[in-house]
Amino acid sequence: MPFAYVSLKTLIPREYDFEPVSIGDHIRKKRLQLGLFQREVAKQLEVNPWTVLNWEKGKTEVPIGSIPAVLQFLGYDPFPEPETVSQHLLSKRRAMGWTIREAAQVVGVDPGTWGRWERGQPVLYRKHQDLVTQFLGLSVEAFNNNEASSES
């Protein structure tokens, strides 16, 4: 009777008990927790399955237009809590999925002005301060406290 050598292989279980660093890591962790395939997540996010793979592998960044769908899929915002006015502006723009140009148009300012605010330059004019506080839903006092902390 001839002998045959057999080697048995098993699939390595996917580990989803890790601390996510990037937004792609957050997507991967949530997908694994839900037991979904990348193609199923891609369908929910209305993107190509290869796109989800690239996000999870860190080969590409999630574009701003896809952020709202990703936040809805995750059920939470993986980005740090905003503390300054510039961080609040970026956070709100990201949550809406707007480019700088789109956000500036909604608020009624020049895209260059919006970009400077996001990079940490102070909102100088009272008219602009009123627009930003209304857009962010901040009180004047909270706005001034956030402005002061961004200048430090």
VMD Tcl script that builds the backbone (N, CA, C; Angstrom):
set m [mol new atoms 456]
animate dup $m
set s [atomselect $m all]
$s set {name element resname resid chain x y z} {
  {N N MET 1 A 0.827 -1.167 0.000}
  {CA C MET 1 A 0.000 0.000 0.000}
  {C C MET 1 A 0.887 1.253 0.000}
  {N N PRO 2 A 0.678 2.156 -0.988}
  {CA C PRO 2 A 1.530 3.345 -1.071}
  {C C PRO 2 A 1.158 4.368 -0.004}
  {N N PHE 3 A 2.169 5.134 0.386}
  {CA C PHE 3 A 1.968 6.187 1.379}
  {C C PHE 3 A 1.879 7.533 0.678}
  {N N ALA 4 A 1.032 8.338 1.202}
  {CA C ALA 4 A 0.892 9.704 0.669}
  {C C ALA 4 A 1.017 10.683 1.833}
  {N N TYR 5 A 1.837 11.670 1.627}
  {CA C TYR 5 A 1.999 12.689 2.651}
  {C C TYR 5 A 0.943 13.770 2.430}
  {N N VAL 6 A 0.271 14.086 3.490}
  {CA C VAL 6 A -0.787 15.084 3.428}
  {C C VAL 6 A -0.454 16.194 4.417}
  {N N SER 7 A -0.527 17.411 3.947}
  {CA C SER 7 A -0.358 18.522 4.881}
  {C C SER 7 A -1.694 19.270 4.951}
  {N N LEU 8 A -2.113 19.488 6.162}
  {CA C LEU 8 A -3.380 20.151 6.376}
  {C C LEU 8 A -3.144 21.641 6.592}
  {N N LYS 9 A -4.003 22.432 6.000}
  {CA C LYS 9 A -3.896 23.883 6.151}
  {C C LYS 9 A -5.239 24.413 6.617}
  {N N THR 10 A -5.171 25.457 7.398}
  {CA C THR 10 A -6.399 26.124 7.827}
  {C C THR 10 A -6.248 27.616 7.579}
  {N N LEU 11 A -7.363 28.259 7.489}
  {CA C LEU 11 A -7.331 29.703 7.361}
  {C C LEU 11 A -6.958 30.324 8.701}
  {N N ILE 12 A -6.140 31.322 8.643}
  {CA C ILE 12 A -5.771 32.032 9.856}
  {C C ILE 12 A -6.927 32.954 10.212}
  {N N PRO 13 A -7.411 32.875 11.436}
  {CA C PRO 13 A -8.536 33.749 11.786}
  {C C PRO 13 A -8.117 35.216 11.713}
  {N N ARG 14 A -9.028 36.013 11.198}
  {CA C ARG 14 A -8.757 37.443 11.104}
  {C C ARG 14 A -8.824 38.069 12.485}
  {N N GLU 15 A -7.806 38.794 12.828}
  {CA C GLU 15 A -7.771 39.438 14.138}
  {C C GLU 15 A -8.296 40.857 14.007}
  {N N TYR 16 A -9.357 41.143 14.711}
  {CA C TYR 16 A -9.901 42.493 14.672}
  {C C TYR 16 A -9.838 43.159 16.029}
  {N N ASP 17 A -9.055 42.578 16.934}
  {CA C ASP 17 A -8.864 43.194 18.238}
  {C C ASP 17 A -7.541 43.957 18.214}
  {N N PHE 18 A -7.503 45.007 17.411}
  {CA C PHE 18 A -6.303 45.840 17.304}
  {C C PHE 18 A -6.727 47.296 17.426}
  {N N GLU 19 A -5.775 48.125 17.726}
  {CA C GLU 19 A -6.045 49.554 17.881}
  {C C GLU 19 A -5.874 50.234 16.523}
  {N N PRO 20 A -6.974 50.673 15.907}
  {CA C PRO 20 A -6.857 51.294 14.582}
  {C C PRO 20 A -6.138 52.635 14.653}
  {N N VAL 21 A -5.310 52.882 13.650}
  {CA C VAL 21 A -4.553 54.121 13.585}
  {C C VAL 21 A -5.131 55.025 12.481}
  {N N SER 22 A -5.296 54.459 11.305}
  {CA C SER 22 A -5.799 55.237 10.171}
  {C C SER 22 A -7.289 54.979 9.979}
  {N N ILE 23 A -7.906 55.775 9.125}
  {CA C ILE 23 A -9.322 55.565 8.840}
  {C C ILE 23 A -9.525 54.220 8.138}
  {N N GLY 24 A -8.541 53.807 7.344}
  {CA C GLY 24 A -8.592 52.480 6.713}
  {C C GLY 24 A -8.597 51.363 7.748}
  {N N ASP 25 A -7.819 51.541 8.819}
  {CA C ASP 25 A -7.815 50.566 9.917}
  {C C ASP 25 A -9.182 50.497 10.592}
  {N N HIS 26 A -9.812 51.655 10.761}
  {CA C HIS 26 A -11.139 51.696 11.375}
  {C C HIS 26 A -12.154 50.947 10.508}
  {N N ILE 27 A -12.058 51.151 9.195}
  {CA C ILE 27 A -12.964 50.456 8.273}
  {C C ILE 27 A -12.740 48.955 8.363}
  {N N ARG 28 A -11.478 48.539 8.340}
  {CA C ARG 28 A -11.154 47.111 8.402}
  {C C ARG 28 A -11.656 46.486 9.694}
  {N N LYS 29 A -11.417 47.160 10.824}
  {CA C LYS 29 A -11.843 46.630 12.116}
  {C C LYS 29 A -13.366 46.462 12.169}
  {N N LYS 30 A -14.089 47.474 11.725}
  {CA C LYS 30 A -15.554 47.412 11.740}
  {C C LYS 30 A -16.052 46.307 10.803}
  {N N ARG 31 A -15.434 46.201 9.629}
  {CA C ARG 31 A -15.820 45.169 8.664}
  {C C ARG 31 A -15.628 43.775 9.250}
  {N N LEU 32 A -14.492 43.554 9.890}
  {CA C LEU 32 A -14.217 42.246 10.483}
  {C C LEU 32 A -15.151 41.964 11.659}
  {N N GLN 33 A -15.457 42.975 12.454}
  {CA C GLN 33 A -16.386 42.787 13.566}
  {C C GLN 33 A -17.768 42.387 13.064}
  {N N LEU 34 A -18.168 42.957 11.935}
  {CA C LEU 34 A -19.480 42.653 11.364}
  {C C LEU 34 A -19.470 41.384 10.512}
  {N N GLY 35 A -18.274 40.851 10.254}
  {CA C GLY 35 A -18.159 39.636 9.445}
  {C C GLY 35 A -18.490 39.871 7.980}
  {N N LEU 36 A -18.149 41.047 7.471}
  {CA C LEU 36 A -18.458 41.406 6.090}
  {C C LEU 36 A -17.236 41.255 5.195}
  {N N PHE 37 A -17.493 41.016 3.920}
  {CA C PHE 37 A -16.442 41.013 2.918}
  {C C PHE 37 A -16.234 42.440 2.422}
  {N N GLN 38 A -15.070 42.694 1.836}
  {CA C GLN 38 A -14.791 44.032 1.313}
  {C C GLN 38 A -15.809 44.433 0.256}
  {N N ARG 39 A -16.253 43.487 -0.555}
  {CA C ARG 39 A -17.230 43.822 -1.600}
  {C C ARG 39 A -18.561 44.255 -0.997}
  {N N GLU 40 A -18.923 43.700 0.174}
  {CA C GLU 40 A -20.166 44.094 0.834}
  {C C GLU 40 A -20.051 45.513 1.413}
  {N N VAL 41 A -18.901 45.813 1.977}
  {CA C VAL 41 A -18.664 47.162 2.498}
  {C C VAL 41 A -18.633 48.156 1.338}
  {N N ALA 42 A -17.984 47.767 0.247}
  {CA C ALA 42 A -17.902 48.633 -0.928}
  {C C ALA 42 A -19.303 48.964 -1.453}
  {N N LYS 43 A -20.173 47.990 -1.438}
  {CA C LYS 43 A -21.547 48.225 -1.902}
  {C C LYS 43 A -22.253 49.226 -0.994}
  {N N GLN 44 A -22.061 49.098 0.319}
  {CA C GLN 44 A -22.664 50.034 1.268}
  {C C GLN 44 A -22.124 51.453 1.079}
  {N N LEU 45 A -20.832 51.551 0.797}
  {CA C LEU 45 A -20.181 52.853 0.652}
  {C C LEU 45 A -20.269 53.399 -0.775}
  {N N GLU 46 A -20.826 52.577 -1.683}
  {CA C GLU 46 A -20.965 52.945 -3.094}
  {C C GLU 46 A -19.623 53.248 -3.745}
  {N N VAL 47 A -18.665 52.341 -3.482}
  {CA C VAL 47 A -17.348 52.428 -4.108}
  {C C VAL 47 A -16.976 51.047 -4.632}
  {N N ASN 48 A -15.870 50.965 -5.336}
  {CA C ASN 48 A -15.358 49.720 -5.873}
  {C C ASN 48 A -14.711 48.900 -4.749}
  {N N PRO 49 A -14.835 47.565 -4.758}
  {CA C PRO 49 A -14.167 46.757 -3.724}
  {C C PRO 49 A -12.658 46.995 -3.636}
  {N N TRP 50 A -12.025 47.284 -4.771}
  {CA C TRP 50 A -10.587 47.573 -4.756}
  {C C TRP 50 A -10.294 48.847 -3.971}
  {N N THR 51 A -11.239 49.765 -3.992}
  {CA C THR 51 A -11.074 51.008 -3.244}
  {C C THR 51 A -11.016 50.721 -1.753}
  {N N VAL 52 A -11.921 49.867 -1.274}
  {CA C VAL 52 A -11.920 49.493 0.144}
  {C C VAL 52 A -10.613 48.792 0.492}
  {N N LEU 53 A -10.160 47.899 -0.364}
  {CA C LEU 53 A -8.879 47.209 -0.143}
  {C C LEU 53 A -7.748 48.226 -0.009}
  {N N ASN 54 A -7.699 49.195 -0.922}
  {CA C ASN 54 A -6.629 50.204 -0.879}
  {C C ASN 54 A -6.711 51.066 0.370}
  {N N TRP 55 A -7.914 51.391 0.824}
  {CA C TRP 55 A -8.067 52.160 2.063}
  {C C TRP 55 A -7.549 51.352 3.240}
  {N N GLU 56 A -7.960 50.082 3.302}
  {CA C GLU 56 A -7.557 49.228 4.423}
  {C C GLU 56 A -6.057 48.980 4.446}
  {N N LYS 57 A -5.445 48.868 3.288}
  {CA C LYS 57 A -3.996 48.620 3.202}
  {C C LYS 57 A -3.179 49.907 3.340}
  {N N GLY 58 A -3.867 51.061 3.371}
  {CA C GLY 58 A -3.170 52.332 3.499}
  {C C GLY 58 A -2.522 52.805 2.214}
  {N N LYS 59 A -2.930 52.240 1.081}
  {CA C LYS 59 A -2.349 52.641 -0.202}
  {C C LYS 59 A -2.947 53.948 -0.703}
  {N N THR 60 A -4.218 54.202 -0.356}
  {CA C THR 60 A -4.863 55.459 -0.724}
  {C C THR 60 A -5.640 55.985 0.474}
  {N N GLU 61 A -5.874 57.283 0.462}
  {CA C GLU 61 A -6.656 57.925 1.517}
  {C C GLU 61 A -8.120 57.982 1.091}
  {N N VAL 62 A -8.996 57.987 2.058}
  {CA C VAL 62 A -10.417 58.134 1.776}
  {C C VAL 62 A -10.653 59.569 1.306}
  {N N PRO 63 A -11.233 59.748 0.109}
  {CA C PRO 63 A -11.482 61.115 -0.351}
  {C C PRO 63 A -12.571 61.782 0.481}
  {N N ILE 64 A -12.520 63.093 0.547}
  {CA C ILE 64 A -13.434 63.858 1.390}
  {C C ILE 64 A -14.897 63.565 1.047}
  {N N GLY 65 A -15.196 63.318 -0.214}
  {CA C GLY 65 A -16.570 63.048 -0.621}
  {C C GLY 65 A -17.108 61.737 -0.092}
  {N N SER 66 A -16.227 60.803 0.261}
  {CA C SER 66 A -16.652 59.499 0.791}
  {C C SER 66 A -16.714 59.464 2.315}
  {N N ILE 67 A -16.195 60.491 2.968}
  {CA C ILE 67 A -16.133 60.500 4.429}
  {C C ILE 67 A -17.515 60.357 5.081}
  {N N PRO 68 A -18.560 61.080 4.620}
  {CA C PRO 68 A -19.861 60.910 5.275}
  {C C PRO 68 A -20.368 59.467 5.266}
  {N N ALA 69 A -20.196 58.765 4.144}
  {CA C ALA 69 A -20.628 57.366 4.064}
  {C C ALA 69 A -19.792 56.485 4.994}
  {N N VAL 70 A -18.500 56.770 5.083}
  {CA C VAL 70 A -17.624 56.006 5.976}
  {C C VAL 70 A -18.027 56.230 7.429}
  {N N LEU 71 A -18.298 57.484 7.797}
  {CA C LEU 71 A -18.719 57.784 9.172}
  {C C LEU 71 A -20.022 57.069 9.507}
  {N N GLN 72 A -20.930 57.025 8.551}
  {CA C GLN 72 A -22.202 56.329 8.774}
  {C C GLN 72 A -21.961 54.823 8.934}
  {N N PHE 73 A -21.081 54.253 8.117}
  {CA C PHE 73 A -20.760 52.829 8.223}
  {C C PHE 73 A -20.131 52.508 9.575}
  {N N LEU 74 A -19.188 53.362 10.005}
  {CA C LEU 74 A -18.495 53.116 11.277}
  {C C LEU 74 A -19.423 53.334 12.470}
  {N N GLY 75 A -20.310 54.299 12.354}
  {CA C GLY 75 A -21.187 54.628 13.480}
  {C C GLY 75 A -20.543 55.572 14.479}
  {N N TYR 76 A -19.379 56.085 14.147}
  {CA C TYR 76 A -18.672 57.037 15.004}
  {C C TYR 76 A -17.666 57.803 14.145}
  {N N ASP 77 A -17.144 58.875 14.698}
  {CA C ASP 77 A -16.138 59.687 14.014}
  {C C ASP 77 A -14.762 59.285 14.557}
  {N N PRO 78 A -13.907 58.681 13.720}
  {CA C PRO 78 A -12.601 58.220 14.199}
  {C C PRO 78 A -11.558 59.325 14.355}
  {N N PHE 79 A -11.894 60.523 13.911}
  {CA C PHE 79 A -10.943 61.616 13.993}
  {C C PHE 79 A -10.947 62.212 15.396}
  {N N PRO 80 A -9.829 62.806 15.807}
  {CA C PRO 80 A -9.767 63.407 17.148}
  {C C PRO 80 A -10.823 64.505 17.321}
  {N N GLU 81 A -11.274 64.673 18.553}
  {CA C GLU 81 A -12.255 65.708 18.876}
  {C C GLU 81 A -11.645 67.074 18.598}
  {N N PRO 82 A -12.336 67.928 17.817}
  {CA C PRO 82 A -11.769 69.243 17.515}
  {C C PRO 82 A -11.718 70.136 18.753}
  {N N GLU 83 A -10.640 70.893 18.866}
  {CA C GLU 83 A -10.465 71.797 20.001}
  {C C GLU 83 A -10.390 73.255 19.570}
  {N N THR 84 A -9.833 73.495 18.391}
  {CA C THR 84 A -9.675 74.871 17.916}
  {C C THR 84 A -10.696 75.156 16.821}
  {N N VAL 85 A -10.841 76.418 16.484}
  {CA C VAL 85 A -11.763 76.799 15.411}
  {C C VAL 85 A -11.348 76.131 14.107}
  {N N SER 86 A -10.059 76.128 13.808}
  {CA C SER 86 A -9.593 75.509 12.561}
  {C C SER 86 A -9.931 74.020 12.534}
  {N N GLN 87 A -9.777 73.350 13.659}
  {CA C GLN 87 A -10.125 71.925 13.720}
  {C C GLN 87 A -11.634 71.715 13.599}
  {N N HIS 88 A -12.425 72.620 14.181}
  {CA C HIS 88 A -13.885 72.539 14.051}
  {C C HIS 88 A -14.307 72.713 12.591}
  {N N LEU 89 A -13.671 73.656 11.896}
  {CA C LEU 89 A -13.990 73.876 10.491}
  {C C LEU 89 A -13.676 72.643 9.654}
  {N N LEU 90 A -12.504 72.061 9.870}
  {CA C LEU 90 A -12.125 70.852 9.140}
  {C C LEU 90 A -13.067 69.705 9.465}
  {N N SER 91 A -13.388 69.524 10.735}
  {CA C SER 91 A -14.272 68.444 11.154}
  {C C SER 91 A -15.652 68.557 10.510}
  {N N LYS 92 A -16.204 69.754 10.508}
  {CA C LYS 92 A -17.530 69.973 9.917}
  {C C LYS 92 A -17.487 69.750 8.409}
  {N N ARG 93 A -16.445 70.259 7.762}
  {CA C ARG 93 A -16.307 70.093 6.310}
  {C C ARG 93 A -16.163 68.623 5.939}
  {N N ARG 94 A -15.375 67.906 6.733}
  {CA C ARG 94 A -15.174 66.479 6.490}
  {C C ARG 94 A -16.480 65.715 6.659}
  {N N ALA 95 A -17.228 66.034 7.726}
  {CA C ALA 95 A -18.495 65.346 7.995}
  {C C ALA 95 A -19.513 65.588 6.882}
  {N N MET 96 A -19.436 66.754 6.241}
  {CA C MET 96 A -20.355 67.075 5.154}
  {C C MET 96 A -19.854 66.532 3.807}
  {N N GLY 97 A -18.580 66.167 3.758}
  {CA C GLY 97 A -18.012 65.656 2.510}
  {C C GLY 97 A -17.727 66.747 1.496}
  {N N TRP 98 A -17.457 67.947 1.985}
  {CA C TRP 98 A -17.245 69.100 1.113}
  {C C TRP 98 A -15.768 69.347 0.858}
  {N N THR 99 A -15.487 69.842 -0.330}
  {CA C THR 99 A -14.152 70.363 -0.611}
  {C C THR 99 A -14.058 71.739 0.047}
  {N N ILE 100 A -12.864 72.294 0.069}
  {CA C ILE 100 A -12.693 73.645 0.620}
  {C C ILE 100 A -13.536 74.635 -0.174}
  {N N ARG 101 A -13.538 74.476 -1.477}
  {CA C ARG 101 A -14.315 75.383 -2.331}
  {C C ARG 101 A -15.806 75.312 -1.987}
  {N N GLU 102 A -16.338 74.104 -1.807}
  {CA C GLU 102 A -17.768 73.937 -1.491}
  {C C GLU 102 A -18.101 74.534 -0.119}
  {N N ALA 103 A -17.250 74.286 0.862}
  {CA C ALA 103 A -17.495 74.821 2.206}
  {C C ALA 103 A -17.435 76.345 2.194}
  {N N ALA 104 A -16.468 76.889 1.487}
  {CA C ALA 104 A -16.336 78.345 1.404}
  {C C ALA 104 A -17.565 78.956 0.745}
  {N N GLN 105 A -18.069 78.302 -0.271}
  {CA C GLN 105 A -19.257 78.796 -0.960}
  {C C GLN 105 A -20.473 78.791 -0.032}
  {N N VAL 106 A -20.625 77.738 0.763}
  {CA C VAL 106 A -21.753 77.657 1.697}
  {C C VAL 106 A -21.693 78.787 2.719}
  {N N VAL 107 A -20.498 79.057 3.239}
  {CA C VAL 107 A -20.336 80.094 4.258}
  {C C VAL 107 A -20.344 81.490 3.633}
  {N N GLY 108 A -19.935 81.579 2.372}
  {CA C GLY 108 A -19.929 82.867 1.700}
  {C C GLY 108 A -18.598 83.587 1.768}
  {N N VAL 109 A -17.503 82.809 1.743}
  {CA C VAL 109 A -16.167 83.405 1.746}
  {C C VAL 109 A -15.354 82.824 0.602}
  {N N ASP 110 A -14.198 83.387 0.387}
  {CA C ASP 110 A -13.278 82.925 -0.640}
  {C C ASP 110 A -12.631 81.605 -0.188}
  {N N PRO 111 A -12.407 80.660 -1.117}
  {CA C PRO 111 A -11.748 79.398 -0.732}
  {C C PRO 111 A -10.379 79.599 -0.088}
  {N N GLY 112 A -9.641 80.602 -0.527}
  {CA C GLY 112 A -8.339 80.878 0.084}
  {C C GLY 112 A -8.475 81.280 1.540}
  {N N THR 113 A -9.522 82.050 1.836}
  {CA C THR 113 A -9.787 82.458 3.216}
  {C C THR 113 A -10.104 81.239 4.068}
  {N N TRP 114 A -10.973 80.372 3.563}
  {CA C TRP 114 A -11.324 79.148 4.294}
  {C C TRP 114 A -10.068 78.320 4.554}
  {N N GLY 115 A -9.244 78.153 3.524}
  {CA C GLY 115 A -8.021 77.368 3.663}
  {C C GLY 115 A -7.095 77.932 4.734}
  {N N ARG 116 A -6.982 79.245 4.785}
  {CA C ARG 116 A -6.138 79.873 5.820}
  {C C ARG 116 A -6.707 79.600 7.208}
  {N N TRP 117 A -8.024 79.668 7.342}
  {CA C TRP 117 A -8.648 79.372 8.636}
  {C C TRP 117 A -8.362 77.948 9.065}
  {N N GLU 118 A -8.483 77.009 8.122}
  {CA C GLU 118 A -8.216 75.598 8.461}
  {C C GLU 118 A -6.756 75.370 8.831}
  {N N ARG 119 A -5.865 76.162 8.283}
  {CA C ARG 119 A -4.438 76.035 8.604}
  {C C ARG 119 A -4.076 76.751 9.889}
  {N N GLY 120 A -5.079 77.342 10.567}
  {CA C GLY 120 A -4.840 77.912 11.880}
  {C C GLY 120 A -4.747 79.416 11.947}
  {N N GLN 121 A -4.877 80.113 10.838}
  {CA C GLN 121 A -4.851 81.573 10.896}
  {C C GLN 121 A -6.155 82.073 11.511}
  {N N PRO 122 A -6.096 83.117 12.301}
  {CA C PRO 122 A -7.310 83.587 12.990}
  {C C PRO 122 A -8.344 84.182 12.036}
  {N N VAL 123 A -9.596 84.100 12.451}
  {CA C VAL 123 A -10.698 84.718 11.722}
  {C C VAL 123 A -10.737 86.172 12.195}
  {N N LEU 124 A -10.255 87.073 11.357}
  {CA C LEU 124 A -10.021 88.447 11.786}
  {C C LEU 124 A -11.270 89.325 11.819}
  {N N TYR 125 A -12.057 89.288 10.768}
  {CA C TYR 125 A -13.154 90.243 10.633}
  {C C TYR 125 A -14.398 89.781 11.386}
  {N N ARG 126 A -15.060 90.735 11.993}
  {CA C ARG 126 A -16.278 90.447 12.778}
  {C C ARG 126 A -17.338 89.757 11.919}
  {N N LYS 127 A -17.479 90.211 10.672}
  {CA C LYS 127 A -18.452 89.601 9.756}
  {C C LYS 127 A -18.135 88.111 9.555}
  {N N HIS 128 A -16.855 87.815 9.355}
  {CA C HIS 128 A -16.436 86.423 9.173}
  {C C HIS 128 A -16.630 85.618 10.461}
  {N N GLN 129 A -16.339 86.236 11.595}
  {CA C GLN 129 A -16.534 85.552 12.870}
  {C C GLN 129 A -17.999 85.176 13.055}
  {N N ASP 130 A -18.901 86.089 12.678}
  {CA C ASP 130 A -20.333 85.802 12.775}
  {C C ASP 130 A -20.723 84.651 11.849}
  {N N LEU 131 A -20.182 84.643 10.620}
  {CA C LEU 131 A -20.472 83.558 9.677}
  {C C LEU 131 A -19.982 82.212 10.210}
  {N N VAL 132 A -18.766 82.203 10.765}
  {CA C VAL 132 A -18.177 80.953 11.272}
  {C C VAL 132 A -18.935 80.447 12.499}
  {N N THR 133 A -19.274 81.340 13.430}
  {CA C THR 133 A -20.005 80.893 14.624}
  {C C THR 133 A -21.370 80.338 14.236}
  {N N GLN 134 A -22.022 80.973 13.273}
  {CA C GLN 134 A -23.325 80.480 12.815}
  {C C GLN 134 A -23.161 79.125 12.126}
  {N N PHE 135 A -22.148 78.989 11.275}
  {CA C PHE 135 A -21.902 77.742 10.553}
  {C C PHE 135 A -21.593 76.587 11.497}
  {N N LEU 136 A -20.758 76.861 12.508}
  {CA C LEU 136 A -20.350 75.805 13.442}
  {C C LEU 136 A -21.342 75.601 14.577}
  {N N GLY 137 A -22.238 76.548 14.746}
  {CA C GLY 137 A -23.191 76.446 15.847}
  {C C GLY 137 A -22.535 76.714 17.192}
  {N N LEU 138 A -21.511 77.543 17.182}
  {CA C LEU 138 A -20.798 77.904 18.410}
  {C C LEU 138 A -21.306 79.237 18.932}
  {N N SER 139 A -21.282 79.402 20.238}
  {CA C SER 139 A -21.572 80.714 20.815}
  {C C SER 139 A -20.352 81.606 20.586}
  {N N VAL 140 A -20.539 82.894 20.681}
  {CA C VAL 140 A -19.424 83.838 20.511}
  {C C VAL 140 A -18.357 83.561 21.556}
  {N N GLU 141 A -18.786 83.245 22.790}
  {CA C GLU 141 A -17.828 82.947 23.863}
  {C C GLU 141 A -17.015 81.690 23.541}
  {N N ALA 142 A -17.686 80.642 23.090}
  {CA C ALA 142 A -16.979 79.405 22.730}
  {C C ALA 142 A -16.029 79.646 21.559}
  {N N PHE 143 A -16.473 80.454 20.587}
  {CA C PHE 143 A -15.634 80.788 19.454}
  {C C PHE 143 A -14.371 81.501 19.923}
  {N N ASN 144 A -14.559 82.506 20.785}
  {CA C ASN 144 A -13.404 83.262 21.272}
  {C C ASN 144 A -12.456 82.384 22.090}
  {N N ASN 145 A -12.996 81.462 22.876}
  {CA C ASN 145 A -12.146 80.541 23.650}
  {C C ASN 145 A -11.362 79.629 22.711}
  {N N ASN 146 A -12.012 79.142 21.644}
  {CA C ASN 146 A -11.338 78.282 20.676}
  {C C ASN 146 A -10.285 79.048 19.899}
  {N N GLU 147 A -10.575 80.290 19.540}
  {CA C GLU 147 A -9.620 81.135 18.843}
  {C C GLU 147 A -8.386 81.361 19.705}
  {N N ALA 148 A -8.616 81.640 20.994}
  {CA C ALA 148 A -7.509 81.893 21.921}
  {C C ALA 148 A -6.631 80.658 22.055}
  {N N SER 149 A -7.237 79.474 22.105}
  {CA C SER 149 A -6.447 78.249 22.259}
  {C C SER 149 A -5.684 77.916 20.984}
  {N N SER 150 A -6.184 78.338 19.812}
  {CA C SER 150 A -5.459 78.056 18.576}
  {C C SER 150 A -4.279 78.994 18.395}
  {N N GLU 151 A -4.283 80.131 19.058}
  {CA C GLU 151 A -3.162 81.059 18.948}
  {C C GLU 151 A -2.020 80.678 19.880}
  {N N SER 152 A -2.282 79.841 20.866}
  {CA C SER 152 A -1.262 79.452 21.846}
  {C C SER 152 A -0.252 78.511 21.251}
}
mol reanalyze $m
mol bondsrecalc $m
mol representation Tube
mol addrep $m
